[in-house]
Amino acid sequence: MSEPEPVLPVYDGPGLASLVPALLGARDAPWLPDPVAGARSVVLLVVDGLGWDQITARGAGLPAIAGLQGSAITSVAPSTTAAALTSITTGVAPSQHGLIGYRVRVDGTVLNALSWRTDGRTAPDPRSVQRVAPFRGRDVPVVTKQEFRNTGFTEAHLRGARFVGWRAVSSLVERCRRLVAAGEPFVYAYYPGVDEVAHAYGLEDGFFDAEVAFADRLVGDLVSALPDHATVLVTADHGQVDLGPESWLGLGAIGELVDAASGDGRFRYLHARRGAADELVAGARELHGAHAWVRSRDELLEDGWLGPEPPVVVRRRLGDVVLAAREPVAFIDPALPGEANLRSGHGSLTEAEMRVPLLGARGTAGTARATR
C-alpha cells in the first residue's frame, strides 16, 4: 500500500492565512460563503479544535451548524493553535510570522508559545518573536476570554487589537451583539472549549460529544442575537486526532542524537546535536518512517509546508528533522513528558487535522433588538 499524501495547506486561496485579508478587503473572494456578500458586519467566530471531521461525523446532530452555508478550507502547517491563530490574525503563513508550533526554539531555549514561558530563562519580548502586525494594523475588536488579556501569546498574535474580554460564554454572544449594534464592520471572536475538552478526554468520550453540542448551541445563539445585515462566520484553527496512552511514542535510538525537541506531539521538531544532523535524519526515517512523514529542514522548506521561504531568524527555529505523524500516534518530547497525558493531538497534515470549517449565516434577530 502506498504512503498517504499529506493534506497541504493553501496559503493563497481557501485557507486560514487568507481569511482575514479577504474579510478586511473587498470580501469578494469566491471561496467565502455566500452570506458574507453584502453584509455590513461580519463576526468571525473561531472555535478552537472544531475540525471538519467532527462536524461531518455528527451531521444533523448539530442543527445550528447544519444550517450554515459553506465548506471546508485548510489550516496551516503545523496545524496547531499557536501557528494557526497567528496566521488567522496576521494573514501570513507560519514561515513568515515565526510561531511555528506549540513550543518554539528561540535563541537557544524552548518557548511555550501559549503560556509564553521558557525552559528556565526569561521569556522573550513577544514583539521580537512575532513581528507581523495583526489585522493589518487595523483597530479590530477581539472578543475572547478575559484571562487572556495580558498574556505573551495575546501580545504576539493580537497586539494593537481592541481587547473585549468575556468571563461567561453567554457574554461572548452579548459582546458581539453590542459591537455589531455599534456599527463595527468586523469582529473577531474566540472560543477555546472544544480543544480543551478534546485534550482532556479524547474524542470518543461523552464529554467531547457534549462539548461539540454546546458549541453548536453557541453558534445558534450568536446567529439569533445578530440582525440580518450581520453575518456569523464560523471557522477553526485545526481539527483533532484521538490519542490513547499507547499512542505516545518515545524517540527510541535516535534520542541520543537529539539536543532538544520542540513543536507538537504530532509535528515534532528534533534539533540535532552538533555534527549529527545527517545521522539524525537517516535514523528518523528508519525508525519512524512507517508512521510519520519524516522531513529534513531543507525538505520541509522545499515542500512549502510552512509557507514561503522564511527569514533567517525563523529558519533557525526549525528542527533538523520533523516527524509529522500520519498514523494516530504522537512523539514524546523528553523535556515535556507530561504532554503524553493529552488524549487528543493535532499539528500534522492528515485530513482530520487540516480540514476546518468555513461556514456562515446571516443573523436572524430583528433590527429593532440589535439597535436598541
C-alpha positions in Angstrom: 0.0 0.0 0.0 1.4 3.4 -1.0 2.1 6.1 1.6 -0.9 8.5 2.1 -0.2 12.0 0.9 -0.2 14.9 3.3 -3.0 17.5 3.0 -1.1 20.6 2.0 -2.1 24.0 3.4 -3.4 26.6 1.0 -1.7 29.9 1.6 -3.0 31.9 -1.4 -6.7 30.9 -1.5 -9.2 29.0 0.6 -7.1 28.6 3.8 -6.8 30.2 7.2 -3.9 32.6 6.3 -6.0 34.2 3.6 -9.2 34.6 5.6 -8.8 37.8 7.5 -7.2 39.6 4.5 -10.2 38.6 2.4 -12.6 39.8 5.1 -10.8 43.1 5.6 -10.6 43.7 1.9 -13.4 43.7 -0.7 -14.9 40.4 0.7 -15.2 39.2 -2.9 -13.0 36.1 -2.7 -15.1 33.3 -4.5 -14.4 30.8 -1.7 -16.0 33.0 1.1 -19.5 31.7 2.0 -22.4 33.4 0.3 -23.8 35.1 3.4 -20.6 37.3 3.5 -21.6 39.2 0.4 -23.2 42.5 1.1 -23.0 42.1 4.9 -22.5 45.3 6.8 -20.8 43.4 9.7 -19.0 40.1 9.9 -18.4 38.3 13.2 -15.6 35.7 12.7 -16.0 33.0 15.4 -13.0 30.8 15.8 -14.0 27.6 17.6 -10.6 26.1 18.7 -10.3 22.5 17.7 -13.6 22.0 15.8 -12.3 20.3 12.7 -14.4 19.5 9.6 -14.4 15.8 10.5 -16.0 16.4 13.9 -18.8 18.4 12.1 -19.5 15.9 9.3 -19.5 12.9 11.6 -22.4 14.5 13.5 -24.5 15.7 10.6 -28.0 16.8 11.6 -27.0 16.4 15.2 -25.6 19.9 15.1 -28.7 21.8 13.9 -27.2 25.3 14.1 -24.1 24.4 12.2 -26.0 22.3 9.8 -28.0 25.4 8.9 -24.9 27.4 7.8 -23.5 27.7 4.3 -20.0 27.0 3.2 -17.5 24.2 3.1 -14.0 23.2 4.4 -10.8 25.1 3.9 -7.3 24.2 5.1 -5.5 25.0 8.3 -1.8 25.9 8.2 1.2 23.7 9.0 1.7 22.8 11.7 -2.0 22.6 12.4 -1.8 23.8 15.9 -3.2 26.7 17.9 -0.2 29.0 18.2 0.7 28.7 14.5 -2.9 28.8 13.1 -4.3 31.6 15.3 -1.4 33.7 14.4 -1.8 33.0 10.7 -5.5 33.9 11.0 -4.9 37.3 12.7 -1.8 38.3 10.7 -2.8 36.9 7.4 0.6 35.3 6.7 2.0 31.8 6.8 3.8 30.3 9.8 7.1 30.7 8.0 6.6 34.4 7.9 5.2 35.1 11.4 7.6 32.6 13.1 5.3 31.0 15.7 5.9 27.6 14.1 4.5 25.3 16.8 3.3 24.9 20.4 6.9 25.0 21.6 9.4 27.1 19.6 13.2 27.1 19.9 14.1 30.7 20.2 17.7 31.9 20.9 18.8 28.5 22.4 15.9 27.9 24.6 12.4 26.4 24.0 9.5 28.8 24.3 6.0 27.5 25.1 4.1 29.9 22.8 0.8 29.5 24.6 2.0 30.1 28.2 4.8 32.3 27.0 7.3 30.5 29.3 10.7 29.1 28.5 12.9 26.4 29.9 14.4 28.3 32.8 15.1 31.6 31.2 13.2 34.9 31.0 10.7 34.8 28.2 11.5 36.9 25.1 9.6 40.0 24.1 6.6 38.8 22.1 7.2 41.6 19.5 10.7 40.2 18.9 9.4 36.7 18.3 6.4 37.6 16.1 6.8 40.9 14.2 3.9 41.0 11.8 1.1 43.4 12.8 -2.2 41.6 13.4 -5.3 42.6 11.4 -3.0 44.7 9.1 -2.7 47.2 11.8 -6.4 48.0 12.0 -8.4 48.6 15.1 -10.4 45.4 15.3 -12.4 44.4 18.4 -11.4 40.9 19.8 -13.9 39.1 21.9 -12.0 36.4 23.9 -11.6 35.1 27.4 -10.8 37.8 29.9 -7.9 35.7 31.4 -6.0 36.0 28.1 -5.8 39.8 28.3 -2.2 40.2 29.5 -0.5 37.0 28.2 2.6 36.9 26.0 0.7 35.0 23.3 -2.0 37.6 23.2 0.6 40.3 22.7 2.2 38.2 20.0 -0.9 37.5 17.9 -3.4 40.2 18.9 -1.4 43.2 19.8 -2.9 46.5 18.8 -6.4 45.0 18.7 -9.2 46.2 21.0 -9.5 43.6 23.7 -13.1 42.8 24.7 -13.0 40.2 27.4 -15.7 37.7 28.4 -15.9 35.6 31.6 -19.0 33.5 30.9 -19.8 32.2 27.4 -23.1 34.0 27.3 -21.1 37.2 27.5 -19.3 36.3 24.2 -22.6 36.4 22.4 -23.7 39.7 24.1 -20.3 41.3 23.5 -20.6 40.5 19.8 -24.2 41.7 19.6 -23.3 45.1 21.2 -20.3 45.6 18.9 -22.4 44.9 15.8 -25.1 47.2 17.1 -22.4 49.9 17.5 -21.6 49.6 13.8 -18.4 47.5 13.9 -17.7 46.1 10.4 -15.6 43.2 11.6 -15.5 41.4 15.0 -13.1 38.6 15.8 -14.3 36.2 18.5 -12.7 33.1 20.0 -14.0 30.1 21.9 -11.5 27.5 23.2 -13.8 24.9 24.8 -13.8 22.2 22.1 -10.0 21.9 22.1 -9.7 22.0 25.9 -12.2 19.1 26.3 -10.6 17.1 23.5 -7.2 17.3 25.1 -8.6 16.3 28.5 -11.0 13.4 27.4 -10.2 12.5 23.8 -12.8 12.3 21.0 -14.5 9.1 21.9 -15.8 10.2 25.3 -19.2 11.6 26.0 -17.6 14.8 27.3 -16.4 15.6 23.8 -19.8 14.9 22.3 -21.4 17.2 24.9 -18.9 20.0 24.2 -19.4 19.9 20.4 -23.2 20.1 21.0 -22.6 23.1 23.3 -20.5 24.8 20.6 -23.4 24.2 18.2 -25.8 26.0 20.6 -23.3 28.8 20.9 -23.3 29.3 17.2 -27.1 29.2 17.2 -27.3 31.8 20.0 -24.9 34.1 18.1 -26.9 33.8 14.8 -30.1 34.5 16.8 -28.6 37.5 18.5 -27.5 39.4 15.4 -29.5 41.4 12.9 -29.8 40.2 9.3 -27.3 42.7 8.0 -24.6 40.9 10.0 -23.0 37.6 9.1 -21.7 35.0 11.5 -18.7 33.2 10.0 -17.5 30.0 11.9 -14.1 28.5 11.4 -11.5 26.6 13.5 -7.7 26.6 13.8 -7.3 22.9 13.4 -9.0 19.5 13.8 -8.2 16.6 16.1 -6.9 13.1 16.3 -7.8 10.8 19.2 -4.8 9.6 21.2 -4.7 6.9 23.9 -1.8 6.4 26.3 -0.3 3.8 23.9 -0.3 6.4 21.1 2.6 8.3 22.6 5.9 7.1 21.2 9.4 7.7 22.6 12.2 8.8 20.2 14.0 5.5 20.6 17.6 5.0 19.5 17.7 8.5 17.8 17.3 10.2 21.1 21.0 10.2 21.7 21.4 12.4 18.6 18.9 15.0 19.8 20.0 18.2 21.5 16.4 19.4 22.0 12.9 18.9 20.8 10.2 21.5 20.1 6.9 21.7 18.2 3.9 19.5 19.0 3.5 15.8 19.7 2.2 15.2 16.1 4.6 17.7 14.5 7.8 17.1 16.4 10.9 19.1 15.6 14.1 17.4 16.5 17.2 19.6 16.9 20.4 17.6 16.4 23.5 17.6 18.5 26.4 19.3 16.8 27.5 17.4 13.7 24.7 14.8 14.0 22.1 16.3 11.6 22.5 13.9 8.7 22.6 10.9 11.0 19.5 12.1 12.8 17.5 12.5 9.6 18.6 9.0 8.4 17.8 7.4 11.8 14.4 9.2 12.0 13.4 7.8 8.6 14.4 4.3 9.5 12.8 4.3 13.0 9.7 6.4 12.4 9.1 6.4 8.7 6.3 3.8 8.9 4.0 6.1 10.9 5.2 9.6 10.1 6.2 11.9 7.2 9.8 12.5 8.0 11.4 15.6 6.5 14.7 17.3 6.9 14.7 21.1 7.4 15.6 21.7 3.8 12.9 19.2 2.6 10.3 20.9 4.9 11.0 24.3 3.3 11.3 22.9 -0.3 7.8 21.3 0.1 6.4 24.6 1.3 4.5 23.2 4.2 5.1 26.2 6.4 4.7 28.7 3.5 7.3 30.8 1.6 11.0 30.8 2.4 11.3 32.1 5.9 13.6 34.8 7.1 16.9 33.6 8.7 15.6 34.1 12.2 12.7 31.8 11.6 14.7 29.2 9.7 16.9 28.9 12.9 13.8 27.9 14.9 13.2 24.8 12.7 14.4 21.4 13.8 17.0 19.5 11.7 14.2 17.0 11.2 10.4 17.0 11.7 8.3 14.0 12.5 4.8 14.7 11.1 2.6 11.8 12.3 0.3 10.3 9.7 -0.9 7.5 11.9 -2.8 8.1 15.2 0.4 8.5 17.2 2.4 11.3 18.8 6.1 11.7 19.7 7.1 12.4 23.3 9.4 15.4 24.0 11.8 14.1 26.6 11.8 17.6 28.2 8.0 17.6 28.5 6.8 14.0 29.4 3.6 15.3 30.8 2.4 16.2 27.3 1.7 12.4 26.9 -1.3 12.9 29.1 -3.1 14.6 26.3 -6.0 12.5 24.9 -6.1 14.2 21.6 -3.5 15.8 19.4 -3.0 17.9 16.3 -0.3 19.6 14.3 0.3 17.2 11.4 -1.1 17.2 7.9 -3.8 14.5 8.0 -7.2 15.3 6.7 -8.6 15.2 10.2 -6.2 17.9 11.4 -6.0 20.1 8.3 -9.6 20.5 7.1 -11.5 23.1 9.1 -15.0 24.7 8.5 -15.7 28.0 6.9 -19.4 28.3 7.4 -21.7 31.3 7.6 -25.2 32.6 8.0 -26.9 36.0 8.3 -28.3 36.9 11.7 -31.9 36.3 12.4 -32.7 38.8 15.1 -35.0 41.7 14.4 -33.3 45.0 13.6 -35.1 46.7 16.5 -33.4 44.5 19.1 -29.9 44.8 17.5 -30.0 48.6 17.6 -31.8 49.4 20.8 
